[in-house]
Amino acid sequence: SMQRLINLQILDLGDNGLTDIIPTWIGERLSKLKFLRFQSNNFHEVISDELCLLSSLQVLNLAHNNLTGSIPHCFINFSMMVSSEPGTDLSMNELFGAIPESLSALN
């Protein structure tokens, strides 16, 4: 059913004990993703080229997995990760929610 979430921009499946491979349908169906986190799972297969279809991706976190093989050459096309154009980046509030005033006052 997650494949139907075609307008999804943030997908955080980190720390879930997921295994085997990163589903190829993520790149094929969730083209509007800007934030994708699979940190601390147990993926072990090579990263698929389908992730390269995520042209709006700004944050990709695959840390702490057991991935093998090489990084697909098409990852060089993730230009949104380095974009500095106004209006193209997600704010911290969009990614993690608003910071309560009591915490922001600690700065």
PyRosetta script that sets phi, psi and omega in degrees:
from pyrosetta import init, pose_from_sequence

init()
pose = pose_from_sequence("SMQRLINLQILDLGDNGLTDIIPTWIGERLSKLKFLRFQSNNFHEVISDELCLLSSLQVLNLAHNNLTGSIPHCFINFSMMVSSEPGTDLSMNELFGAIPESLSALN")
pose.set_psi(1, -23.8)
pose.set_omega(1, 178.5)
pose.set_phi(2, -64.8)
pose.set_psi(2, -23.1)
pose.set_omega(2, -179.7)
pose.set_phi(3, -65.2)
pose.set_psi(3, -18.0)
pose.set_omega(3, -179.5)
pose.set_phi(4, -86.8)
pose.set_psi(4, -4.4)
pose.set_omega(4, -177.9)
pose.set_phi(5, -84.7)
pose.set_psi(5, 60.7)
pose.set_omega(5, -170.7)
pose.set_phi(6, -67.6)
pose.set_psi(6, -16.3)
pose.set_omega(6, 178.3)
pose.set_phi(7, -99.2)
pose.set_psi(7, 5.7)
pose.set_omega(7, -178.8)
pose.set_phi(8, -61.9)
pose.set_psi(8, 133.7)
pose.set_omega(8, 179.1)
pose.set_phi(9, -111.5)
pose.set_psi(9, -25.5)
pose.set_omega(9, -178.0)
pose.set_phi(10, -126.9)
pose.set_psi(10, 124.7)
pose.set_omega(10, 177.2)
pose.set_phi(11, -131.6)
pose.set_psi(11, 112.8)
pose.set_omega(11, -179.2)
pose.set_phi(12, -119.0)
pose.set_psi(12, 102.3)
pose.set_omega(12, 177.9)
pose.set_phi(13, -115.9)
pose.set_psi(13, 25.8)
pose.set_omega(13, 179.0)
pose.set_phi(14, -69.7)
pose.set_psi(14, 155.7)
pose.set_omega(14, 175.8)
pose.set_phi(15, 56.5)
pose.set_psi(15, 42.2)
pose.set_omega(15, -178.1)
pose.set_phi(16, -117.9)
pose.set_psi(16, 2.2)
pose.set_omega(16, 179.9)
pose.set_phi(17, 69.3)
pose.set_psi(17, 22.5)
pose.set_omega(17, 177.9)
pose.set_phi(18, -67.2)
pose.set_psi(18, 146.0)
pose.set_omega(18, -176.2)
pose.set_phi(19, -129.1)
pose.set_psi(19, 175.0)
pose.set_omega(19, 175.2)
pose.set_phi(20, 72.6)
pose.set_psi(20, -106.9)
pose.set_omega(20, -172.5)
pose.set_phi(21, -124.4)
pose.set_psi(21, 155.3)
pose.set_omega(21, 172.9)
pose.set_phi(22, -75.9)
pose.set_psi(22, 125.5)
pose.set_omega(22, -175.6)
pose.set_phi(23, -58.7)
pose.set_psi(23, 132.0)
pose.set_omega(23, -179.0)
pose.set_phi(24, -69.0)
pose.set_psi(24, -24.2)
pose.set_omega(24, -178.4)
pose.set_phi(25, -65.9)
pose.set_psi(25, -18.0)
pose.set_omega(25, 177.8)
pose.set_phi(26, -60.3)
pose.set_psi(26, -47.4)
pose.set_omega(26, 178.3)
pose.set_phi(27, -71.7)
pose.set_psi(27, -32.6)
pose.set_omega(27, -176.6)
pose.set_phi(28, -77.7)
pose.set_psi(28, -33.3)
pose.set_omega(28, -171.0)
pose.set_phi(29, -113.8)
pose.set_psi(29, -25.3)
pose.set_omega(29, -174.8)
pose.set_phi(30, -105.4)
pose.set_psi(30, 57.4)
pose.set_omega(30, -171.5)
pose.set_phi(31, -67.1)
pose.set_psi(31, -13.3)
pose.set_omega(31, -178.7)
pose.set_phi(32, -95.6)
pose.set_psi(32, 5.3)
pose.set_omega(32, -179.6)
pose.set_phi(33, -60.3)
pose.set_psi(33, 134.7)
pose.set_omega(33, 174.6)
pose.set_phi(34, -113.5)
pose.set_psi(34, -22.9)
pose.set_omega(34, -177.0)
pose.set_phi(35, -135.1)
pose.set_psi(35, 121.3)
pose.set_omega(35, -179.6)
pose.set_phi(36, -133.0)
pose.set_psi(36, 117.9)
pose.set_omega(36, -178.2)
pose.set_phi(37, -125.3)
pose.set_psi(37, 121.4)
pose.set_omega(37, 174.5)
pose.set_phi(38, -124.0)
pose.set_psi(38, 24.0)
pose.set_omega(38, -175.9)
pose.set_phi(39, -59.3)
pose.set_psi(39, 143.0)
pose.set_omega(39, 172.2)
pose.set_phi(40, 59.4)
pose.set_psi(40, 50.1)
pose.set_omega(40, 169.7)
pose.set_phi(41, -114.1)
pose.set_psi(41, -155.2)
pose.set_omega(41, 179.6)
pose.set_phi(42, -133.8)
pose.set_psi(42, 43.6)
pose.set_omega(42, 175.4)
pose.set_phi(43, -71.5)
pose.set_psi(43, 140.8)
pose.set_omega(43, -177.9)
pose.set_phi(44, -133.0)
pose.set_psi(44, -6.2)
pose.set_omega(44, -179.5)
pose.set_phi(45, -85.8)
pose.set_psi(45, 167.0)
pose.set_omega(45, 176.4)
pose.set_phi(46, -62.3)
pose.set_psi(46, 144.3)
pose.set_omega(46, 177.8)
pose.set_phi(47, -67.9)
pose.set_psi(47, 130.4)
pose.set_omega(47, -175.5)
pose.set_phi(48, -80.9)
pose.set_psi(48, 152.0)
pose.set_omega(48, 178.2)
pose.set_phi(49, -65.8)
pose.set_psi(49, -19.4)
pose.set_omega(49, -179.2)
pose.set_phi(50, -62.1)
pose.set_psi(50, -26.7)
pose.set_omega(50, 176.8)
pose.set_phi(51, -63.0)
pose.set_psi(51, -23.1)
pose.set_omega(51, 179.9)
pose.set_phi(52, -68.5)
pose.set_psi(52, -13.3)
pose.set_omega(52, 177.8)
pose.set_phi(53, -76.5)
pose.set_psi(53, -7.5)
pose.set_omega(53, -178.7)
pose.set_phi(54, -83.7)
pose.set_psi(54, 74.9)
pose.set_omega(54, -173.0)
pose.set_phi(55, -70.8)
pose.set_psi(55, -15.0)
pose.set_omega(55, 179.0)
pose.set_phi(56, -97.1)
pose.set_psi(56, 0.3)
pose.set_omega(56, -174.1)
pose.set_phi(57, -62.5)
pose.set_psi(57, 130.6)
pose.set_omega(57, 177.9)
pose.set_phi(58, -114.9)
pose.set_psi(58, -28.0)
pose.set_omega(58, 179.8)
pose.set_phi(59, -133.4)
pose.set_psi(59, 125.3)
pose.set_omega(59, 176.8)
pose.set_phi(60, -130.9)
pose.set_psi(60, 116.7)
pose.set_omega(60, -178.3)
pose.set_phi(61, -121.4)
pose.set_psi(61, 109.1)
pose.set_omega(61, 178.3)
pose.set_phi(62, -116.8)
pose.set_psi(62, 17.0)
pose.set_omega(62, -175.3)
pose.set_phi(63, -63.2)
pose.set_psi(63, 154.0)
pose.set_omega(63, 174.3)
pose.set_phi(64, 59.0)
pose.set_psi(64, 47.6)
pose.set_omega(64, 170.1)
pose.set_phi(65, -121.6)
pose.set_psi(65, -176.0)
pose.set_omega(65, 178.5)
pose.set_phi(66, -115.1)
pose.set_psi(66, 44.3)
pose.set_omega(66, -175.7)
pose.set_phi(67, -66.8)
pose.set_psi(67, 143.6)
pose.set_omega(67, 178.3)
pose.set_phi(68, -121.2)
pose.set_psi(68, 166.2)
pose.set_omega(68, 177.4)
pose.set_phi(69, 86.8)
pose.set_psi(69, -167.8)
pose.set_omega(69, -176.6)
pose.set_phi(70, -103.2)
pose.set_psi(70, 162.8)
pose.set_omega(70, 176.0)
pose.set_phi(71, -75.8)
pose.set_psi(71, 130.0)
pose.set_omega(71, -179.7)
pose.set_phi(72, -56.4)
pose.set_psi(72, 137.7)
pose.set_omega(72, -178.8)
pose.set_phi(73, -58.1)
pose.set_psi(73, -30.6)
pose.set_omega(73, -177.1)
pose.set_phi(74, -68.7)
pose.set_psi(74, -8.5)
pose.set_omega(74, 177.2)
pose.set_phi(75, -61.9)
pose.set_psi(75, -19.9)
pose.set_omega(75, 177.3)
pose.set_phi(76, -63.7)
pose.set_psi(76, -19.3)
pose.set_omega(76, -179.9)
pose.set_phi(77, -81.4)
pose.set_psi(77, 0.1)
pose.set_omega(77, 179.3)
pose.set_phi(78, -77.2)
pose.set_psi(78, 64.2)
pose.set_omega(78, -175.1)
pose.set_phi(79, -68.4)
pose.set_psi(79, -24.5)
pose.set_omega(79, 179.7)
pose.set_phi(80, -67.4)
pose.set_psi(80, -20.6)
pose.set_omega(80, 178.9)
pose.set_phi(81, -70.2)
pose.set_psi(81, -21.2)
pose.set_omega(81, -178.4)
pose.set_phi(82, -118.7)
pose.set_psi(82, 9.8)
pose.set_omega(82, -177.7)
pose.set_phi(83, -69.4)
pose.set_psi(83, 140.3)
pose.set_omega(83, 175.6)
pose.set_phi(84, -119.6)
pose.set_psi(84, 14.0)
pose.set_omega(84, 179.2)
pose.set_phi(85, -73.9)
pose.set_psi(85, 137.1)
pose.set_omega(85, 179.1)
pose.set_phi(86, -59.6)
pose.set_psi(86, 141.5)
pose.set_omega(86, 176.4)
pose.set_phi(87, 83.8)
pose.set_psi(87, -0.4)
pose.set_omega(87, -178.4)
pose.set_phi(88, -99.4)
pose.set_psi(88, -13.0)
pose.set_omega(88, -175.8)
pose.set_phi(89, -105.0)
pose.set_psi(89, 152.7)
pose.set_omega(89, 174.6)
pose.set_phi(90, -81.3)
pose.set_psi(90, 137.3)
pose.set_omega(90, 175.9)
pose.set_phi(91, -78.1)
pose.set_psi(91, 163.4)
pose.set_omega(91, 176.9)
pose.set_phi(92, -61.6)
pose.set_psi(92, -33.6)
pose.set_omega(92, 178.1)
pose.set_phi(93, -63.6)
pose.set_psi(93, -39.3)
pose.set_omega(93, 179.1)
pose.set_phi(94, -67.1)
pose.set_psi(94, -36.1)
pose.set_omega(94, -178.0)
pose.set_phi(95, -77.6)
pose.set_psi(95, -43.0)
pose.set_omega(95, -170.1)
pose.set_phi(96, -123.5)
pose.set_psi(96, 3.5)
pose.set_omega(96, -177.8)
pose.set_phi(97, 87.9)
pose.set_psi(97, 163.2)
pose.set_omega(97, -178.8)
pose.set_phi(98, -65.6)
pose.set_psi(98, 141.6)
pose.set_omega(98, 177.3)
pose.set_phi(99, -84.4)
pose.set_psi(99, 123.6)
pose.set_omega(99, -179.8)
pose.set_phi(100, -57.1)
pose.set_psi(100, 143.6)
pose.set_omega(100, -178.4)
pose.set_phi(101, -56.4)
pose.set_psi(101, -36.4)
pose.set_omega(101, -178.5)
pose.set_phi(102, -61.7)
pose.set_psi(102, -32.6)
pose.set_omega(102, 177.8)
pose.set_phi(103, -81.6)
pose.set_psi(103, -40.1)
pose.set_omega(103, -177.7)
pose.set_phi(104, -68.7)
pose.set_psi(104, -21.9)
pose.set_omega(104, 178.7)
pose.set_phi(105, -73.7)
pose.set_psi(105, -13.4)
pose.set_omega(105, -179.1)
pose.set_phi(106, -74.6)
pose.set_psi(106, -14.4)
pose.set_omega(106, -176.8)
pose.set_phi(107, -67.7)
pose.dump_pdb("model.pdb")
